[in-house]
Amino acid sequence: MAIIVTPYIPKTITVHLGTPDSSAENVTVPFRDYIKNVACSEIYPTWRLSALRANILAQVSFALNRVYTEFYPSQGYSFNITASTAYDQKYIHGRNIFDTISTLVDDLFTTYLRRPGFAEPLAASFCNGTTSTCDGLSQWGSEYMAQQGYDSVAILKHYYGSNLELVANAPIQDIQYSYPGVPLRRGDVSPEVRVAQIMINRISVAYPAIPKIWPVDGIFGPITEDAVREVQHVFNLVVDGIVGKSTWYMLVHLYTGILRLSELVSLGQTYFYLDFDYQESLQLGQRGESVSLLQYLLAVLAQFYLSIPDLTVDGIFGQETQAAVLALQQDADLPQTGVVDEATWEVITDRFLGIDRMVLTNPQFFPYQSPTSGEVTAQQLYDYLTVSPGQFPGFSLSLGDRDQERSFS
């Protein structure tokens, strides 16, 4: 039986009052007050109680997922979440709080959503459902369902699927970051070394140049040092073979990104029969199947090119998609127009097909067929990518009863 990591409710959360790279202020506020602010900024206190409860639970889970996966600290930022709706949830510092919402949050802020068998809180995306849509909860749609008599659990399962659990009364404590506090180096023997080995092995599935470590034993020997050096080389870090803070959080960032890749592999079945040939230019404001395919390809590339921001596959060419296109164009030394012309499309498809050919269809590194084969499932990928269960503050390496270690020799 593996050890289950129980996510906690942070006493406080640090919010960046702007987009991640802006010079906006950071504010640290009690987590309960943060959720009250978000709820008052995102939804209306006059809505039905079941709609309010569903939305608040989604907001709690989304914020906890950001904390639990160390989403921003793993990228070098000094905050846990932003106030920008382009990236996170709306937060208006100093705003007034509605009594109805305040009372509900007091009751719900220690409850979160997760998938059965997973420790981490669900990254419960949502949108208003009118001016924007997404693969998650529709805020106005939840109110409509509430008017039809649906309770909060039925609303949540409608949008996030029936395989959903509510975890209540999570413990409250100070935020604990995963970095051990001291660099890990050759000769060290510790649980933290084992965690680093697990992360490297999972990352190496997507980045085959990084050698796999076996056995995963918590001993920082020459094999582990070589793997660390290759990680540092691939991601332009100081190549010293030592897992310092920057290397550790690069591992965390890549490790949690692999979970996103598993979702995209499953989603890739949708695009197997679509034509990858260039058809027409795509730009801000367009909608449809061609935009969805573009977003899927960019979302896969974002897991391999850290300069490309992640994005939602919703068929709407909005600001998020434009930002990913601009990042791709900058990385490829193309004119930064934000418009997907033929040259941009060729770079996107060439890079995607390279990943598909060299990583996803290579049986040495990937035991299942390519996402474009339509046969691999997200669960199969997740099972393979999980080297073994483990535990450390910040995010989960545990899968409950799935405690079989997997050899990569």
Secondary structure, DSSP 8 states (H G I E B T S, - for coil): --------EESEEEEESS-TTS---EEEEEHHHHHHHHHHHHS-TTS-HHHHHHHHHHHHHHHHHHHHTTTTGGGT-S-SEES-TTTS----TT----HHHHHHHHHHTT-EEE-TT--S-----EE-SSS---SSEEHHHHHHHHHTT--HHHHHHHHH-S--EEE-S--EE----SS-SS-B-TT-BSHHHHHHHHHHHHHHHH-TTS---SS--SB--HHHHHHHHHHHHHTT---SS-B-HHHHHHHHHHHHHHHHHHHHHHHGGGGTTS--S--S-B-TT-BSHHHHHHHHHHHHHHTT-TTS-----SSB--HHHHHHHHHHHHHTT----S-B-HHHHHHHHHHHHHHIIIIIT-TTT-SS--GGGT---HHHHHHHH-------TTS----TT--------
